[in-house]
Amino acid sequence: MSEQYVVGVDFGTLSGRALVVAVGDGRELASAVHVYAHAVLTDALPTTPGVPLPPDWALQVPADYIDVLRHAVPDAVRAAGIDPAQVIGIATDFTACTMVPTLADGTPLNELPQLADRPHAYVKLWKHHAAQGQADRINTLADQRGEAWLPRYGGLISSEWEFAKGLQILEEDPEVYATMERFVEAADWIVWRLSGTYVRNACSAGYKGILQDDAYPGDDFLAGLNPGFADFVNAKLAQPIGQLGHRAGGLTAEAASWTGLPEGIAVAVGNVDAHVTAPAAQAVDAGQMVAIMGTSTCHVMSAEVLREVPGMCGVVEGGIVAGTWGYEAGQSGVGDIFGWFVEHGVPAYVSEAAAAAGTSVHEHLAELASRQPVGAHGLVALDWHSGNRSVLVDHELTGLVLGQTLATRPEDVYRALIEATAFGTRTIIEAFNASGVPVHELVIAGGLSKNPLLMQIYSDVTRLPLAVIGSEQGPALGAALHAAVAAGAYADIRAAAKAMGSLHRAAVLPDEGRSETYDRLFAEYTALHDHFGRGGNDVMHRLRALRREVLGGGAS
């Protein structure tokens, strides 16, 4: 019998990647990337004239996702040199919580001519943080009422999630809300387009949709937020739940024409980019925390026990692997922070020196910073340039660098920002350890694993050995793995992970001397973390409020 293949498609923040994988052993044959034409809308809508967007908005155009299927999938299959008839399944993963407002048939609202100039008709990307006020009210009411689901999210839900974003639409553009017949996770919308079947995946529904013990927040709770929000679940959200690795349906004729794949092959239930990566890294056992590091970092792990971890993004039964509890935490900004500094905080002489050395500015700064002993720069930073996802769950918080003098140089700040993100990860790990969900190994996935300075800092700061996923395309490989299960090639995700996943253990080990110095710096980070993040000083909130006041408030 000829060899069989699956295709995994990873929908990221700026592009989508298709990967062709051999079912038998996980060999990666070829991949292709398609960049979203509209990228991320943060300043204005792509209309003429462009409608300006207020601060903290992040939108996308859903047609860009379809273009990935039209271009990246056939390009990857062509590059792999295989017969498309040998492909037995396709699966996707997506950023989350990324929400698509649609009609009942899945048509995105922004494609309706009468709503093309309405910001709330567009996809709300995961890093759309303009619903913080709604999230605050949800948290306050849930705490007052003693809602049983709240501890499953560390005591706080995020402005990034489904309910806050839905409530923002209702309150800022009631007409769009009334027109919206479905509020769909992008992870499920793309599967809907591929298979013709709308099924909510258990991962997104549990972590981002507050589905716990087979129930969403009740109508009476929602009415307490806004009387018009009472029917949000039943009217806009509820849909059958699909388990991870299950078949959502068969590839439709239309989707077959987009992708060049055989009509009727298995389309797996949708999944989230971070969570789908854990099996790809063979990280399906207790004690293995996976950090998927890119523009942001998502931390996921499985455990046999159910515990309440302060500030976690959620714990969901079967949220990663069936039969275990899947935990999630994260940092809203990591690679984004380094990219921002390189683009906006580096003088010309640094760029010129990097060009002369034939390296990128990132590589040049990392090389200079690697020469420093720990603590030599005299700085400590807070990694909140995109807010704090865990453990404070407050996207109104902002970045900070303390200790700068006239002797401070760009490489000092660059190293301090890397260290700050490592301290943020350690804060998350310590919260899990203290709550009875011990972390023994940190598994790194994502492009930042190629930065040796960052990797060593993370190991030294956390005092943990770092394992590295064997694939440079972890989410796409993880999606492919789920496609193999949905197509019946493997009995479950664990079996597919063992056969198709890849992991290099103990790739980086901590140094005790550096770790001792980092303990001292981490104590200073924690003091600042608690002072600015736990109510000691709300100057960051006041400055954000002033900025919004000056630049303009909500959108309609």
N, C-alpha and C positions, 0 to 999 in steps of 0.2 A: 504494500500500500504506500502511496506517495506521502511524503512528509506533510504535516498539517501546520498551519500558522494562525496566529491571531493578531489583531491590530489593537493597540492601546492608544487613545487620544487624550492628551493632557492639555486642558484649557487653562492657561495661566492668566496673569494680569495683563500682559501686553501681546501675547501670541498663543497659538495652539501648536502642539507638536504631535505628530503621528509616528508610531513606532511599530515595526513589524517584528514579531517574536516567534521563534520556533516553539511549538507546544511541548515537544519532548524534553528539552533541556534548558529552555530559557535563552537560547542564543539570540542576540539582537542583530538582525540582518541589515536594517537600514531605517533611517528616520528622515522626516522632512518637517520644516517649520513654516508656518504662515503667520505673518504679523498682522494684527488687527488694523484695518485701515483707519479707524477712528481712535485707536489707543484708549486712553482714559480721558473722559470729559470732566475737567475740573474748573475751567474758566467760562466756557460758553457752549451752547448747543450747536450742532453742525447744521444749522439752518441759515437762511439768508433773509434778513440779517440774523446774526447769532444772538440767541437769548443769553444774557450773562447769568452765571451761576454764583450763588453766595459762597462764603467760606465753608470748608469742611464737606463739600459735595464731591462725589466721585461717581460718574455715570458711564455706561457703555451702550453700544449699539448692537442688538442681538444678531443683526444680519452678518456682522463680522464673524460670529461663531459658525454660521453656515458656510462661510467662505473657507474656513479651516477644513471642513469636510470636503469641499469641492477641490481644494488644492493640495493640502498637506497629505491627506490619505492616499489619493492616487499617485502623488509624487513619491511617497515612501514605498508603496508597493512596486512601483516601476524601478526605483533604485535598488530594491531588494532582489530584483530579477526573478520573481516567482510568478507562477500562474495565479491570478486572483481566485480561481476556482479552488485553490488549496486553502484559502482563508475560511475558517469555520466559525469565527466569532469576532465581534468588535465590542469594546467597552470604553467608557469615557470617565474622566475625573474632572472636577471643576474647582475653582476658588469658591470659598463659602465664608460668609453668607452673601451670595450674589443673587439678587431677586429680579425676576422678570414679571411685570404686570401684563396680563394678557386678557383676551376675550376667551370665551368658553372653548373655542377650537384651537387655542394656543397662539393666535395672532398677537404679536406684541403691540401694545397700545401706541408706541411711538410711530408705528407704520400706518396708523390711521391719520389721514391728512388733517383732520380737525384737531388732532392732538400733537402734531409734530413739533409745535413750539412750546410744549408744556413739559418742563423738566421732570415732573413726577411720572410721566408716561414712559420714561426710559429705564433701562436696567440700573438698579442700584448696586454698584460694585461692593465687594466686601469691605473696602476701606472708605465707604461713604459713612461719615461720622456725624452728619448733621442731625441725626435723630437722638442725640444725647439727652435732650430734655425729656423726650418721650420715654427713653430707657430709665431715667431717674424716677419718673412717676411710676413706671411699672415696678421697679424695685421697692419703692416706698410703700405702695399699696400691697404688694405681695408680702412684705415684711409685717405690715400692720395686720394683715389677715392671717398670717401664719401659714401661707400657702405651702403645701408639702413638697412641691416641686422646686422651690427656691434653693434649698440646700444642695440639690443635685447639680447646681451651677455655682457652687462656692459662695452662695449668698447674694450673688449679683448677676443679672443678665446684661448683655452688651448692647450698645447702640448699633452694632453691626448686624444684629440678628433680625429675624423675620417680624416679630411682633412690634418692635420699636419702629422699624421701617414702614410697616403697614399703617401704624397709628399716625406716623408723620404724614403719609399721603392723605389720610382722612382729614386731618386737621389743617393741612396747608392747601389742599386742592380737592375739595369734596366731589367736584365733578369727575375728576379722573378716578377717584375712589369708587364712585357709583358706576362708572363705565367698566372698571376692572372686575372681571368675572372670575379670574384665577390669579393668585399671587404665587408664582412658581419659582422654586430654586432653579438656577440655571443648570445645575447638575441633572435635574429631572426634565427641564425643558428640552435639552439637547437629545435626551433619550426619547422623549415624546416625538421629536422631529425625525429621529432615526427609525423608530419602531411603530409609530402611530398609536402608542399606548402611553397614557399619563399615569405613572406610578411614582409615589414619593419614596425616595430611598431612606432606609432606616437610619443611616448615618446623619444626613442633613436634618431629618425630622427630629431626631433625638437631640442633637447638639445645638441646632440653630432654631428649631421650631418648638421647643419646650414640650416635646412629646415624651412623657414618662409614664410607665406602667399602663401603656395603651390609652392614655388620656392627655388631652391638651388642657390648658387653663380654661376654666368654666365660663359660660356666658355671663354669669353674674359678676365675675371678676372683671371681665372685659368691659361690661357696662359701667363698672365703677371707674374705669379710665375715661370712657366717653360713651354716652348712650348709643351713639351711632356705630360703635365698635363691637357691640354685643354679639353680632352674628358673624364676626370676622372668620372664625374657624369654620363654621358650617357653610358659609356663603363663598368664601374666598380661598380657603386653605386645605380643608380636609380632602383626602384622596386615599385610595388603597396604599398600604405600605409594602414595599418590596424589600426583601432581605438581600444583603450584600452577596454577590456571586450568583444570584438567581437570574433567570432569563426574564427580561421585561417583555420581550416579543421578538418577532422576526424582522429583519431589515426590509423596509418597504421598497416598492419599485422606485419611488422618487429618490429615496436615500441611496439606493443602489446606483441610480444614474449619477448622483453627486460623487460617490466614492469609488465607483468602478468595482465594487464588491458584489458577490452573488446575492440576489434577492432571497430573503428568507433565512439567512444565517442568523445565529444567535446575537441579540443585542442585550448586553447585561444591564441590570439595574444600575442606576447612577451611583457615583461615589464622590468623595471629597479628596482633593489632591494630597493633603497630609495623611489622612487615614489610609488611603490606598497604598501609600508608600511603605508602611510598616511591613506587610507581608513580602513586598519586593525585597526588603532588607532582611528577610527571615527573622524579623523581630516580632514574634508572636507569643513569646513566653514572658512570664512575670519578671519584673525587674529591669526590663529593657525599655528605656525611654528613647524614642526616636525624635530627633530635632531636625525638621525639614527646613533648611536655612536658605532663604532667598531674600526678596525684598522685605518680607517679614519672616518670623519663625513660628512654626506650629510644633508643639510638643505633644506626642501621643504615646500611650502605652496601654498594655492590657494587664489585667490582674484578676485573680480568682475571687477577690473580696470587694465588697461595696463599702466605700468610705466617703466621708464628706471632707473634701480638700478645700480650704479657703481660697477663693479667687480662681478656682479652676473654671474652664469654659464649659465643662459638663462631664458627666459620667453616664454612659448609655450601655445597656445590656446588648451585647452583640454589635456594638458600634464600630468595632474594628474586625473582630474575629468572633464567630458564633460560639456561644458557650462561656464567654468571659465578659468581664466588664471593661469597656474601653474608656479611657480617660483622655481628656484634652486640656491643654493650657497653651499659652502662646505669648508672643511679643509682636506688637503691631508694626514696629519698625526695626529692621536690622540692616540688611543690605541697602535699603532706602536711605538710611542715615549716612552710611559711608559714601554712597553716591551723591547725596546732597552736599556733603562736605567737600568732596573732590570737585564738584561742579561750581560751588558758590563760595567756598572758603579757602581756596588755595591760590596763592599769588602766582604771577606769570613765571617767575624764576623756577618754580617747582615743575611746572609743565614743560618748560624749556629743558630742564635737566633730565626729565624723564624721556623726552624725545631724543636728546643727545645720547642717552644710554640705550635707546631702542626698547624701552619698556613702557607700560602704561603708568599713569599717575598713581593708581592703586599699588602697583607692584613697586614703584619707586618709594612711595611713602612707607610701605610695609618693610622694605629692605632697610631704610633708615631707622625705622622704629624698632626693628629687631635687634639693633646694636645696643639698645638701652637696657640697663638693669631694671628690674621691676621697681616701680616707684620713683625712678629718676626724673620723670617729667613733672612731678609735684602736682598732678591733676587727679580729679575724680569727676566723673560725669554721670548724668542720669539719662537713660536711653528712652526718653519719652517724646521724641520728636513727632511721632505719630500717635501719641497717647499711650496708655498702659492697658494692655489686654489682660494680663495676669501679673500679680495677684490682686491688684487694686481695682481693675475693671473700670477705668476712668479715662475716657478719650479726651477730656479737657486738660489733662496734664501735658506739660511741654518739656522740651529738652533743657539741659543745664550742663555747663562745664565750669567747675570751680577750681581755683588755684592758678589762673592764668596771670603771668607777669610779662614784662617787656622782654624777657628771655624766652618766652614760650614760642615754639616753632611749629609749623604745620604737622610734622611727623609726631610731635607730642600729642596734639589734639587727636590725630588719627588713631594713635594707639589708645588713648584714653576712651575714645568712642567704642573701639573694639572691646576694651575691658568692660565698659559699661554694659554692653549687650551680654557679655559673659556673666557679669554680676546679676543681670536680670534672669538669665537661665538658672544660675545657682539659687536665686530667691525662689524660683518655681520648684526646683528639685527639693529644697529644704522644706517647702510647704507639703510636698508629697511625703517625704520621709517622716515628718512630724505627725502626719495624719494616718500612718499605718500602711502606706503604699510605697515601700522602699524602692529606691532606684539604685541599681548596682552597675549599670553600664549605660553609657550615652552613645547612641548610634547617630551618626551625622549623615544627612542626605542633602543634596542640593549643591549648587555651584560654589558656595563659600567654602566647601570642604577642600578646595584646591589651594586655599590660602594657608601656607604653613604657619605663619605667625598667628593667625586667628585660631587655628586648631590647637596649637600649643598653649595659647592663653586660655582657651576653654578647658583644656585638660587640667592645667595648673590651678585655675580658679575653682573648678568643681571638685578637684582631687579624684577624678574618675578617669578610667581608661576610655579612650574614644575608639569606637568601631566605625568603619566607613562602608556605606553601601557599595556594592561592587559595580553598580550601574551609574552612569552619569545622568540617566533619565529615569530616576526612581518612580515618579508618579506615572509616567507612561508605561513603564514596565509593570507597575502594580495594577494599572488598568488592564493591561494585556493578560495578566495572571487571572483577573476576575473574568475576562472574556473566555479563558480556557475552561474555567469552572462552569460558566453559564452554558457553554457548548457541550458539556458533559465529558470533557477530557480528564477531569479530576473530580474526585468525590466532594472535596471541600477546599476551602482556602488554605488550611494548614498543609494539605497534601501538595497543592500547587506551589506554595511558598518553598517547601522543601526541595521540589524538583526544579523550579524556575527562578527562585530568588537567589541573591548573591550578597555575601557579607565578608568584609575583611576585619577580623577581630584584632583588638589591641594595636591599632595602627598608630596611635599616639598615647604616650604614658605620661602621667604627671611627674613633675620634679619637686621633691619635698622642700628644698630651699626656696624656690620661687613660690610654692604654695603657701608657705608661712608668711611671706611678705604680702601675698594677695589676701590672706586672711585679715591683715591689718587694713588694707584698702577696702575690702568688702565691708568691714565694720563701719568705715566712713560712708560708703555707699548706702548702707542700711540706715544710718542716721539721717542722711539726706532724704532717702526714700520715705521714711516714716514722717519726717518733718513736713515735706511738701505734699505727700500723698495720703496721709492719714489724718488730716485736719489740723495739723500744727500751724500751717500757714497756707492760706488759699490764694496767694498772689497769682499763681498760674491761672486759676479760674477767672480772677478779676481781669487779668490782661486779655484772656480770650474773649470775655464778654465785651470789653472795651473795643477790641478789634472788630467784632461783629457789629457793634453799635455804629462804628465809624464807617465800615464798608457796606453795611446793609444787612438785613435779617434774612427771613425765609424766602423761599421761591414759590411761585404758583404756576 
